[in-house]
Amino acid sequence: MRKEIVFYRLIFYIVMLYMCSGCTVMNNGKKKRGIFIRGDKWYYDGVVINRGAAAEGLLMNVRMVNAVFEDRSRQALEMEEKFDPETNADAFISLIPEYVAYGVNAFTISLQGGDPGYEGAINSAFNADGTLRKNYLERVERIIRACERQDVVVNLSCFYQRQYSHFSALSGKESIKNAIKNTVKWIAEKRFSNVILEISNEYQHGGYKNWPDGDWLMSEKGQLELIRLAKQYNPGLLVSTSGLGNGELHGSLIEAADFILIHFNITPIDNYPSKIGKLKKYGKPVVCNEDDKKGASGARALKQAVINGCGWGYMNYTTNQSFPFVFKGSSDDIEVYRMFSKATTPGNQFTE
């Protein structure tokens, strides 16, 4: 009997250790380390994010998907301007402290990048069968570790609609599922404490129709299957997927996801209160991780999102995402970054 008790206790501890991998690792049994959620608020190392500020509990973020960019296409070899992926990543890493100083809590980094301003780029951390590419993942890890040292979250996005019809494009449903399995297992193995997962960038985007089994990937059923698969292989990982730029996400996905991920690109700022209000009823954190409004309009968008209880995500398409990628810290858009600072400074509160 005693041997059986010892055996079952051992199994229990092994299971608990596994479940605590990734984003919810326990720190000396006292508090959760890294990023986690309590109710509809975000916490890091046991403390609510942006405590005492207008953006308390909200994840204020910037889209830097092409910080890990590479292009293995023939056209890239013929470009007049030579590009080195490692130098590009280093340029971003060197500016992380400045972005953080202005109140950025998180960056979206993508395993398939984003639109670089031209078509045909072969930019993917996956092989066609869904296995991971070592060199690409090493670059991603460098950025994750640099963010971890600054207590900054990485929203790791897996799939981008333009990555199809090339030698490294995922070959179908099983390869897509393998890509998710391998990604979340890699996150667990690396014991990252600051990573959350986005299954697909704008899962309903028409670009996915060009993928093998794209109709499945674009469906709520397919996204639900992938969210559950990610949670199966890394139970402690916080997982979601993003909708189109209209600030909406299907109810079944909201129920399955750990947080609500939306885009606001085509959403008028005056519509933010109603869009966010419909999502807040689910009692989960609401995060916009893509809004292309800039300057005074971007600053107003940030403020309106925060007032209504939504973390806001800035996308500077022309500077940070279009080739050749430029990272200048707050100089990317000083009006927007000043508003980031106001939103995240303790004691500051916003009014209409």
C-alpha positions as CSV (number, residue, x, y, z in Angstrom):
1,M,0.0,0.0,0.0
2,R,2.8,2.4,0.9
3,K,4.5,1.8,-2.4
4,E,1.3,2.5,-4.2
5,I,0.9,5.8,-2.4
6,V,4.4,6.8,-3.2
7,F,3.9,5.9,-6.8
8,Y,0.7,7.9,-7.2
9,R,2.2,10.9,-5.5
10,L,5.1,10.7,-7.9
11,I,2.7,10.7,-10.9
12,F,0.8,13.6,-9.3
13,Y,4.0,15.7,-9.0
14,I,5.1,14.9,-12.5
15,V,1.7,16.0,-13.9
16,M,1.7,19.2,-11.9
17,L,5.3,20.0,-13.0
18,Y,4.2,19.6,-16.7
19,M,1.1,21.7,-16.3
20,C,3.1,24.5,-14.7
21,S,5.4,24.7,-17.7
22,G,5.4,27.8,-19.9
23,C,3.4,30.8,-18.7
24,T,2.3,29.7,-15.3
25,V,5.3,28.2,-13.6
26,M,5.2,28.5,-9.8
27,N,8.0,30.4,-8.2
28,N,9.1,28.7,-4.9
29,G,5.4,27.7,-4.4
30,K,4.5,31.3,-3.5
31,K,3.4,33.1,-6.6
32,K,3.1,32.6,-10.4
33,R,6.1,33.5,-12.4
34,G,5.8,35.4,-15.7
35,I,2.6,36.2,-17.4
36,F,-0.8,34.9,-16.2
37,I,-4.5,36.0,-16.1
38,R,-6.7,36.5,-13.1
39,G,-10.3,37.4,-14.1
40,D,-10.1,39.9,-17.0
41,K,-6.7,41.3,-16.0
42,W,-3.1,40.4,-16.8
43,Y,-0.4,39.8,-14.2
44,Y,3.3,39.4,-14.4
45,D,5.3,37.8,-11.6
46,G,2.3,38.1,-9.3
47,V,1.7,41.8,-9.8
48,V,-1.1,43.3,-12.0
49,I,0.4,44.8,-15.1
50,N,0.5,48.6,-15.1
51,R,-0.6,48.8,-11.5
52,G,-2.2,52.1,-10.5
53,A,-2.3,53.4,-14.1
54,A,-5.2,54.0,-16.5
55,A,-4.2,50.7,-18.3
56,E,-4.1,48.6,-15.1
57,G,-4.5,45.0,-16.0
58,L,-4.4,45.7,-19.7
59,L,-1.7,44.4,-22.1
60,M,-0.4,47.3,-24.1
61,N,1.5,46.0,-27.1
62,V,3.2,46.7,-30.4
63,R,3.2,44.5,-33.5
64,M,6.8,43.7,-34.5
65,V,6.1,40.6,-36.5
66,N,9.0,41.1,-38.9
67,A,11.7,41.5,-36.3
68,V,12.5,37.8,-37.1
69,F,11.9,38.1,-40.8
70,E,13.8,36.3,-43.5
71,D,13.2,35.7,-47.2
72,R,14.4,32.5,-48.9
73,S,12.9,33.3,-52.2
74,R,14.9,33.9,-55.4
75,Q,13.7,37.5,-55.6
76,A,15.4,38.2,-52.3
77,L,18.7,37.1,-53.7
78,E,18.3,39.6,-56.6
79,M,17.4,42.5,-54.4
80,E,19.8,45.4,-54.6
81,E,19.6,46.0,-50.8
82,K,21.1,43.0,-49.0
83,F,19.3,41.9,-45.9
84,D,20.6,40.0,-42.9
85,P,18.0,38.5,-40.6
86,E,20.3,38.4,-37.5
87,T,21.2,42.1,-37.9
88,N,17.6,43.0,-38.3
89,A,16.7,41.1,-35.0
90,D,19.7,42.8,-33.3
91,A,18.4,46.2,-34.3
92,F,15.0,45.5,-32.7
93,I,16.5,43.9,-29.6
94,S,18.7,47.0,-29.0
95,L,15.5,49.2,-28.9
96,I,13.4,47.0,-26.6
97,P,14.5,48.9,-23.5
98,E,13.3,52.2,-25.0
99,Y,9.9,50.8,-26.1
100,V,9.5,49.4,-22.6
101,A,10.4,52.7,-21.0
102,Y,7.5,54.2,-22.9
103,G,5.1,51.7,-21.4
104,V,5.0,48.8,-23.9
105,N,4.1,45.5,-22.1
106,A,4.2,43.1,-25.0
107,F,5.3,42.6,-28.6
108,T,3.7,40.4,-31.2
109,I,6.3,38.3,-33.0
110,S,5.3,36.0,-35.8
111,L,6.7,32.6,-36.9
112,Q,5.5,33.5,-40.4
113,G,6.1,37.3,-40.2
114,G,3.7,39.8,-41.8
115,D,3.3,41.7,-45.0
116,P,6.7,43.1,-45.8
117,G,5.4,45.4,-48.5
118,Y,6.0,43.0,-51.4
119,E,4.6,39.6,-52.4
120,G,6.3,36.3,-52.6
121,A,8.5,36.4,-49.5
122,I,9.3,32.9,-48.2
123,N,9.3,33.6,-44.5
124,S,8.4,30.7,-42.2
125,A,9.7,29.0,-39.1
126,F,8.1,25.8,-40.3
127,N,9.1,23.1,-42.8
128,A,6.3,21.9,-45.1
129,D,5.6,19.0,-42.7
130,G,5.2,21.2,-39.7
131,T,8.6,20.6,-38.1
132,L,10.4,23.6,-36.8
133,R,13.5,25.2,-38.5
134,K,16.3,25.4,-36.0
135,N,18.0,28.6,-37.3
136,Y,14.7,30.5,-37.4
137,L,13.7,29.4,-33.9
138,E,17.1,30.4,-32.5
139,R,16.4,34.0,-33.7
140,V,12.9,33.9,-32.2
141,E,14.4,32.7,-28.9
142,R,16.9,35.5,-28.8
143,I,14.1,38.0,-28.9
144,I,12.0,36.1,-26.4
145,R,14.9,36.0,-24.0
146,A,15.6,39.7,-24.5
147,C,12.0,40.5,-23.7
148,E,12.1,38.1,-20.7
149,R,15.0,40.1,-19.2
150,Q,12.8,43.2,-19.4
151,D,9.7,41.5,-18.0
152,V,8.0,41.9,-21.4
153,V,5.5,39.5,-22.9
154,V,5.8,38.0,-26.4
155,N,2.5,37.2,-28.2
156,L,3.9,34.5,-30.5
157,S,1.7,34.3,-33.6
158,C,1.9,31.0,-35.6
159,F,0.2,31.4,-39.0
160,Y,0.2,34.3,-41.5
161,Q,-2.1,34.2,-44.5
162,R,0.5,35.0,-47.2
163,Q,2.7,31.9,-46.5
164,Y,1.5,29.5,-49.2
165,S,2.6,28.0,-52.6
166,H,6.3,27.6,-51.8
167,F,8.7,24.9,-50.8
168,S,8.3,25.6,-47.1
169,A,4.5,26.2,-47.1
170,L,2.6,23.9,-44.8
171,S,1.2,21.0,-46.9
172,G,-2.2,20.5,-45.3
173,K,-4.3,19.9,-42.1
174,E,-1.9,17.4,-40.5
175,S,1.1,19.6,-41.2
176,I,-0.7,22.6,-39.7
177,K,-1.6,20.5,-36.6
178,N,2.1,19.4,-36.4
179,A,3.2,23.0,-36.5
180,I,1.1,23.8,-33.5
181,K,2.1,20.7,-31.6
182,N,5.8,21.4,-32.2
183,T,5.5,25.1,-31.4
184,V,3.8,24.6,-28.0
185,K,6.2,21.7,-27.1
186,W,9.1,24.0,-27.9
187,I,7.7,26.7,-25.7
188,A,7.4,24.2,-22.9
189,E,10.9,22.8,-23.4
190,K,12.4,26.2,-23.3
191,R,10.4,27.1,-20.2
192,F,9.5,30.5,-21.4
193,S,7.6,32.4,-18.7
194,N,6.6,35.4,-20.9
195,V,5.0,33.8,-24.0
196,I,1.4,33.7,-25.0
197,L,0.2,32.1,-28.3
198,E,-1.9,33.4,-31.2
199,I,-2.9,30.5,-33.5
200,S,-3.6,32.5,-36.6
201,N,-3.4,36.1,-37.7
202,E,-6.9,37.0,-38.8
203,Y,-8.1,33.4,-39.2
204,Q,-10.9,34.5,-41.5
205,H,-8.6,36.2,-44.0
206,G,-9.2,35.2,-47.6
207,G,-5.5,34.5,-48.1
208,Y,-5.9,31.2,-46.2
209,K,-8.1,30.0,-49.1
210,N,-4.8,29.5,-51.0
211,W,-3.5,27.0,-48.3
212,P,-4.1,23.3,-48.6
213,D,-7.1,22.6,-46.2
214,G,-7.5,26.4,-46.0
215,D,-11.3,26.2,-45.6
216,W,-10.8,24.1,-42.5
217,L,-8.1,26.5,-41.1
218,M,-10.5,29.5,-41.7
219,S,-13.4,27.8,-39.9
220,E,-14.4,28.1,-36.3
221,K,-14.2,24.3,-36.1
222,G,-10.6,24.3,-37.3
223,Q,-9.5,27.1,-35.0
224,L,-11.2,25.4,-32.0
225,E,-9.4,22.2,-32.9
226,L,-6.1,24.0,-32.9
227,I,-6.7,25.9,-29.7
228,R,-7.6,22.7,-27.9
229,L,-4.6,20.9,-29.5
230,A,-2.2,23.7,-28.2
231,K,-3.8,23.4,-24.7
232,Q,-3.5,19.6,-24.8
233,Y,0.3,19.7,-25.5
234,N,1.0,22.7,-23.2
235,P,-1.8,23.1,-20.6
236,G,-0.2,26.1,-18.9
237,L,0.1,28.1,-22.1
238,L,-2.3,31.0,-22.7
239,V,-3.8,30.6,-26.2
240,S,-6.1,32.6,-28.5
241,T,-6.5,33.5,-32.2
242,S,-7.3,36.8,-33.9
243,G,-10.2,37.9,-36.0
244,L,-10.3,40.5,-38.8
245,G,-9.9,44.2,-38.4
246,N,-13.5,44.8,-37.4
247,G,-12.9,44.3,-33.7
248,E,-14.9,41.0,-33.5
249,L,-14.3,37.4,-32.6
250,H,-16.7,34.4,-32.9
251,G,-18.3,33.5,-29.6
252,S,-17.2,29.8,-29.7
253,L,-13.6,30.9,-30.0
254,I,-13.9,33.4,-27.2
255,E,-15.2,30.5,-25.0
256,A,-12.3,28.3,-25.9
257,A,-9.5,30.9,-25.8
258,D,-7.8,32.2,-22.6
259,F,-8.0,35.8,-23.8
260,I,-9.9,37.7,-26.5
261,L,-7.7,38.8,-29.4
262,I,-9.1,41.4,-31.9
263,H,-7.9,43.8,-34.6
264,F,-9.1,47.4,-35.0
265,N,-7.6,48.4,-38.4
266,I,-10.9,49.1,-40.1
267,T,-12.9,50.0,-37.0
268,P,-13.8,53.7,-36.5
269,I,-12.6,54.9,-33.1
270,D,-16.1,56.0,-32.1
271,N,-17.2,52.3,-32.4
272,Y,-14.6,51.0,-29.9
273,P,-16.9,51.3,-26.9
274,S,-19.6,49.1,-28.4
275,K,-17.2,46.6,-29.9
276,I,-15.3,46.2,-26.6
277,G,-18.5,46.3,-24.5
278,K,-19.8,43.2,-26.3
279,L,-16.6,41.3,-25.5
280,K,-16.2,42.4,-21.9
281,K,-19.3,40.3,-20.9
282,Y,-17.2,37.1,-21.3
283,G,-15.0,38.1,-18.3
284,K,-11.7,37.5,-20.1
285,P,-9.0,40.0,-21.0
286,V,-9.6,41.8,-24.3
287,V,-6.5,42.6,-26.3
288,C,-6.3,44.5,-29.6
289,N,-3.0,43.4,-31.1
290,E,-3.2,45.3,-34.4
291,D,-4.4,48.8,-35.1
292,D,-2.8,50.7,-38.0
293,K,-3.9,54.2,-36.9
294,K,-0.9,56.5,-36.4
295,G,-0.1,59.9,-35.0
296,A,-2.9,61.8,-33.3
297,S,-5.4,59.2,-34.5
298,G,-3.3,56.4,-33.1
299,A,-3.0,58.2,-29.7
300,R,-6.8,58.7,-29.6
301,A,-7.4,55.0,-30.5
302,L,-5.1,53.9,-27.7
303,K,-6.9,56.2,-25.2
304,Q,-10.3,55.1,-26.2
305,A,-9.4,51.4,-26.0
306,V,-8.0,51.8,-22.5
307,I,-11.0,53.8,-21.2
308,N,-13.2,50.9,-22.3
309,G,-11.0,48.2,-20.8
310,C,-9.1,46.9,-23.8
311,G,-5.3,46.5,-24.2
312,W,-4.2,48.3,-27.4
313,G,-1.8,47.1,-30.0
314,Y,0.0,49.5,-32.4
315,M,1.0,48.5,-35.9
316,N,3.3,50.9,-37.7
317,Y,3.1,49.2,-41.1
318,T,5.3,51.6,-43.0
319,T,8.2,51.8,-40.5
320,N,8.4,48.5,-38.5
321,Q,6.8,46.0,-40.9
322,S,7.7,47.1,-44.4
323,F,11.0,46.2,-45.9
324,P,13.6,47.4,-45.1
325,F,12.4,47.3,-41.5
326,V,13.3,50.2,-39.2
327,F,13.2,50.3,-35.4
328,K,13.7,53.8,-33.8
329,G,12.0,53.4,-30.4
330,S,9.6,56.2,-29.5
331,S,10.7,58.0,-32.7
332,D,8.7,55.6,-34.7
333,D,5.6,57.6,-33.7
334,I,6.2,60.0,-30.8
335,E,2.5,60.9,-30.4
336,V,1.5,57.3,-30.0
337,Y,4.4,56.4,-27.6
338,R,3.7,59.4,-25.4
339,M,0.1,58.1,-25.1
340,F,1.5,54.7,-24.2
341,S,3.5,56.4,-21.5
342,K,0.5,58.3,-20.1
343,A,-1.6,55.1,-20.1
344,T,0.9,53.1,-18.2
345,T,2.2,55.6,-15.7
346,P,0.9,55.0,-12.1
347,G,-1.4,57.8,-11.0
348,N,-2.5,58.7,-14.4
349,Q,-6.2,58.1,-15.2
350,F,-8.1,58.9,-18.4
351,T,-11.4,60.6,-18.8
352,E,-13.6,61.0,-21.9
